[in-house]
Amino acid sequence: MEALVWLGTFVSLLGLVGLVWCIATVWKARKAGLDDEALRQKLQKVVPLNTGALFLSMTGLMLVVVGVLLS
């Protein structure tokens, strides 16, 4: 079950990297001084990636918990 914990850690870190990327992308878009419509379009592209990154993080944490409980 140790492999399950390490797999969960890897998946969770992958999700965390995705979240940091989403934050950086939105931050750059806000600093660019885009008009409302351009900013909205940029954010609409980031929302699905943000949701996917949150899902990866959650799945990774669930794998870690299951691995620890089964150990």
ABEGO torsion letter per residue (X at the ends): XAAAAAAAAAAAAAAAAAAAAAAAAAAAAAAAGBBAAAAAAAAAAAAAAAAAAAAAAAAAAAAAAAAAAAX
